[in-house]
Amino acid sequence: MGSIKEVIESIIKKPGVFVDETKLYPEYVPEVLPHREEQLKQLTKMFKHVIVSPGSSSGRVVLYGSLGTGKTATAISFGRVMCRIASERGIRLKYVHVNCASVKGALPVLREIKNQLGLSIPDRGLGLLEFAQALLKEMDLNDLYAIVTLDEFDTVLTSFKAEDRYVLLRFYDVFHSEILRLNFIYISRMKPHEIARMLDEVSGGYVLRNTIVFNAYRAKELYDILNYRAEEAFQPGVVGDEVFEYIANLVGVDTGGDGNARKALAILYAAGKLAEREIEEGRATRVLVDHVRAVSAREDVSLVHVLDSLNYLNLHQLLLLKAIALGLKSSGEDFVNIGTVESIYRKLCAEIGVEPRKHTQIYYYVSELANRGIVMVRKSLKGRRGRSSYVSFGAAPLDSLLNALNRTIALRRELGE
């Protein structure tokens, strides 16, 4: 029998399947975005003025496309590179990314912009108009420019007050300035005609003047994405072309799938984790198509939509999801009583030292998560007495979900949320 040190070292020295599995996580943004070069070119043309003549105009563009088509990754990559280019030319440019689904109104959006820009403006005591003017003044004093991405912009269109929508869509019509330091990217899953239907004719025409479409990925495009990410994530020779081809044909929009790259990457990740276990047990030597078939049959991919949504939720929504998962796991039932969820949620808040939200806010979060298709809610269940609400994730595997939630919550805590 080996010592503890020998046991640990034997695992450390043993080569695994992955070099860096985080390269397959939904939140990872790679340096290269295969098949999004055209969208990057269009963005550059629309925001060229930020580098050539900063402050001369305010750029606005809508990126639209279905889930997993690279909108967020493209915006983030574009923003990062633009900031580097601006810095080389002595221009103070920052990129800001705001998840509109996790805030309620234009003022919280502007506060988040302020926070990411590192500006000193008090969060309390100022209304929307005063706060916006203070933001512009601080940007002038710091000679600072920004490209601001408003992700999940559908929430603004469907949930924000008309005044708040107007401010975020037509900022410089409300707040006049000689130097236009803010530029906006709006990310939406709605098509242009759907966006126009949510707005008045003037605002609709104003915001839809510049649009960039992100089509669902075809099988050949997904193959290239999987191949590129696998080079970053896996040990050499562990995954073959046949695995990429099988997943690409499974998900590609031209081969019967929905063209969601995140789903394709999630399948590859789940297959890799299954292969890793079988390799440790001596039952496999590499990732095979059979592993892909196994994780698909086991419905691990039903977790993809939930995982896609984690990056767009605030800390308390994440804690609430964790409470639901823990409640389901401990009860062994398909649904868990929302009162039980609330009790677990408060314990989780206490464990990390954050103030729990009030009862009404918790119900609001559950309703919001249900509307986004992340959880399912039932008002009553057969065989259970009393009137109460019950919540569930459906077929999503709880252990995988809890692992992803723990990772995301830890990351939010590191970022100081």
N, C-alpha and C positions, 0 to 999 in steps of 0.2 A: 504494500500500500504506500503510495507516494505522499510526500508532505503537501501541505496546502500550497506552498510556493511552487512545487513541481506541477501540481494540477493546474494552477493558474498559468504558468509559463507554457505548458503543453498546449493550452487553448490559444494563447497569444501567438505562439510560433506557427500554429497550424494555419495554412492559408485558407481564407474563407472565399465565399462566392463574390462578395462585394469588396471593392476598393473604398467606395464611399456611397452608401445607399441614399444619402440625403440628396444626391443628384437626381433621384427619381421622385422626390417629394413634390407635392403640388405648389409649395411656396418658393421652390428654387427657380431662379431666373438665370438661364445659361448665357454665356457670352455670345453664342451664335444661335440665331433663330432661323432654322431652315424654312424656306418657302414663305417668309414674311419680308423679304427684301423690298418688294414693291410697295408694301404698306409703309416701311421705313423711309423709302424715297419720298412718298407723298407727304408724310409727316415733316420731313426735312424742308420740303418746298414751302409748306404752310407756316413753318416756324423759322425760316431762314433769317427773317428780320431780327430775331433775338440776338443773333451773332453779328450780322452785317450792320444793322442800325437799331440797337437796343432802345426800347422805349418809344419807337416811332409809331407802333401800332400794337394792338392786343390780339394775338392769335386765338382762334376758337375752332375746334374740330370735334366731330362726333365719330367715335369708333363703334361700329355695331356689328354684331354677329352672335351666333349661338354659343352655348357653353363649351369651353375647351378649344376655342379657335385662335388663341394667342393674343387676344386684345390687351390684357393686363401685362403680360410679359413684354409685349412690343412697346407699350407705353413706358414701362419702367426702364427697359434697355435704352430706349431713345432718350429719355430724360437724363440718365446717368452719363451717356456719351456726350450729350449736348453740354452738360455741366463741365465735363473735362475740356471740351473744345473751347468753351467760354473762358475757363480759367487760364488756358494758354494764351488768350488774347487780353487778359486783364479785366474781364467782365465778371462781376459777382452774380452768378446765376445758380439758383438752387432748384432741385426737383422735389415736389411735394405730391404725395399720393394719399388721398382721403377716401375711405370707405363710407359712402353715404348711407349704406344700410345700417351702420352702427351709430348714427347720430340722428337727431330729430330737429331739423331746422337749419336755416342758413347761418345763424349765429354760432352754433357748435361747429359748423364747417369752417367758418373763419377762425375760430379759436384753434382748431386743429392745424390750419395753415400757419397761424402764428407760432404754435408750438414747434412745428417742423422747421420753420425758418429761424427759430431761436430768438424771437423778438420779445422785448420786455413790455408787455401790455397786460394790465390787470384783467382777469377773467370775469370779475364781478363788478357791478356798478355801471356798466356800459350797455346800452341797447344796441341793436343791430347797426343802425346808421352811425352811431358814435364809434362803435368798435371798428367798423370798416374804414372810417376816416383816420382813426388812430393807426390802423394797420398800414394804410398808404403813407402816412406821415413817417412811421418808423422805417419803412422801406426806402423812402426818400433820404432820410438821415443816414442810412447805412448803404446807400447807393446799390440797392439789392433788386435783382430781377428774379422771377419765378415762373416755372412751368408747373401748373397745378392740374393733376389728374383727379377728376371726380368719378370714382369707380362706383358701380352699382347705381348709376344715375337714374335708373328706372324708379328707384325709391323716391327721388326728388320729384319726378313727374307724377307719381301716383299718391304720395303721402304728404309732401310739403305744402304749406300754405301758398297761395298764389303770389303773395308779396315775396316770399322766400325764393320761390322759383324764378321770379323776375330778376331778383338781385343776382342770383348765381348764373343766370343766362345772359343778362345784359348789364354786367357789373359797371362798365364805364359810361353807360347811359344814366345810371343812378349817381355814381361818384365821379365827378369830372376831375381830370388831372392832366397836366401838360405832358408828363412822362408816363407812359402806359407800361407799368412794370409787371403786371399779372397777365399770364396767358393760360388758356384753359383747354384741357382735353376731357371730353365727356365720354364715358364708356357705358354702352347700353346693349341689352339683348333685344331691344325693340327695333323693328325696321323703321326707316324714315317716315313712312305714312302713318305708322302707329304713334310715333313721337309727335308728329304734326297734329294728330287727332287729340292729343293731351294738352295742346297749347293753343293760344289764340293765333290768328293768321299772321300777325306781325311777328310775334316771338318765334313761331314755328319757322317762318322763312328766314329769320335772323340766325337761329342756331343751326339750321340744316343747310346753310350756305356751303359749308365744307364738311363732307362726310367721307369716311373710308370704310369699305366693306371688308369683313373678315369671313370668307366662305369656310364652310366645314371642310376638313381635310380629306383628301382622296387617299386611297390605300398606298399609292406610291409615295406620297408626301409623308404619311405616317411611318412608312418603312424608314425613310431618311431620318426622321426625328428619333425613332427608337434606336436606330443604329448609332446616331451621334450621342445620345444620352447613355447608351450602354457602354460606349468607350470610356465615359467619365465614371460610371457607376460600378461596373463589373471588372473582375480580374480578366486578363486577356484569355481568349479561347473558351470562356465559360458559357457564352451564349452564341448560338449559330444563326446564320441568315434565315433558316427555316422558321425559327421562333419569331423573328421580326415579321416575316411574310405572313405567318398565320395570324398574329395579332392585328397586323395592318388590314388584312382581308376581313377580319372579324369586325373591325371598328370603322373602316373606311366608308365614307358616304356613298361612294360609287360601287361598293360591294355589299350594300345592305345595312351598314351601320349608320351611326349618327355623326361620324367625323370628329369626335371629341378626343383631342390629343391627350388630355388628362386621363381619360378612361383608358386609353391605350397604355400610357405609362403606369397607371395603377395596376393593370393586368400584368405587365412585365415585372413590376415590383413584387406583386403577390406570388407570381410564378417563381421568381428568384428566391423568395423566402421559403417557399415549399421545397425547392431544390436544395437549399442550404441545409434544411433539416434532414433530408434524405441522404445527402452527401455525408453528413456527420454520422448517420446510421449505417453508412456503407451500402446504401441502396441505389445510389446514383453517382455520376461523375461530373455532370454538367446540367444546365437548364435545358429542358426538352419541351417539345410541343405537348407531350402528355401532361407536363406540369401546368401549362396554359389551360388545357382542357379541364384539368382537375379544379383549378381555382375558379374557372368560369362556371363549372357545374355546381360548385359549392356556394355560388352566388356572392363570392367576395366582392365582385364588381358592383353589387348593389350598394356598397359602401362609398362608391366613387362620388355620388352627388353630395353626400354628407361631407366628405373630405374636401371637395371643391369649395364648400361653403365656409369652412372653418376660418379661413383667412379674412373673411368679410364680417366676422362677428366680434362683438366686444368681449371683454374679459368675463363679465357676468353672464352673458349668453353662453359662453364656453363652459363656465362652471355649472350652469343649469343643465347643459347637455351631458356633462359628466355625471351630474346627480341622477339624471334619467337613466343613463347607462348602468350606474352602480345599483340603482333601485331595481332595474330589470334583472340584473345579474344575481342579486341576492335573493330575489323572490322566485326566480325561475319561471315567471309568468310572461305572457306576450305583452301585457300592458301593466303599467304601474300607476297607482293613485297619485294625483298631483300633490296631495297633502304630504305624502311620503317623499316626493321629489323635493318639495320645499324644505322639509326638515333636513334632508341630506345636503341640499344646497347651502343652508345656513352653517352646517358643520364644516363644509369645504371652505366657506368664506373665513370662518374662525381659524382654520388651520393655516391659512396664508395671510391672515391679518388684514382683511379688507372688510368694509362695512357692507352687509348684505342689503339688497334692494327690498323695498316694501312689498307687501303681499300683492297689491294691485299691479305693480311694475312686473312682478314675476308672471302674473297671468297675461300681461301685455306681451312679454317676451315669448311665452309659449304660443300665443296666438300668432305672433309674427313669424316664429319658426315654422308653425304649421302652414301658414300662407305661402311660405317659400319652399314648401315640400320637404323640409328637413326632418320633421317629426309628424306623427299622426296623432290626432286627438279624438277621443270618443267620450260622449256625454254620459253614457251608461254602458254596462257590459252585462251580458246574459249570465245569470247565476250570482250576480253581486248585488247586494242590497244597498239602498240609499241612493241619493242623487249626488254624484261626484264626477269629476272629469278624470280621464285616464289618458296616458300618453305612452307612445312607443316609437321605435325606429323601424319597425318592419323586419326585413330580412338581414339588415346590416349586422355582421359579426361583432359582438360586443368587445371581445379582447382587442381586436384590431382597432376598433373605434376608440377605446380607452387609451391605447398607446398613442394614437394620433392626437387625442385631446390633451393628454399629459404633455406631449411635445409642444403643442401650440400654446398651452397655458404657461409653460415654463418660459417660452420665448417672449410672450407678452410681459411676464414678470421681469425678465431681463431688460426689456425696453422701457420699464418703469410705468406700465399701464396700471 
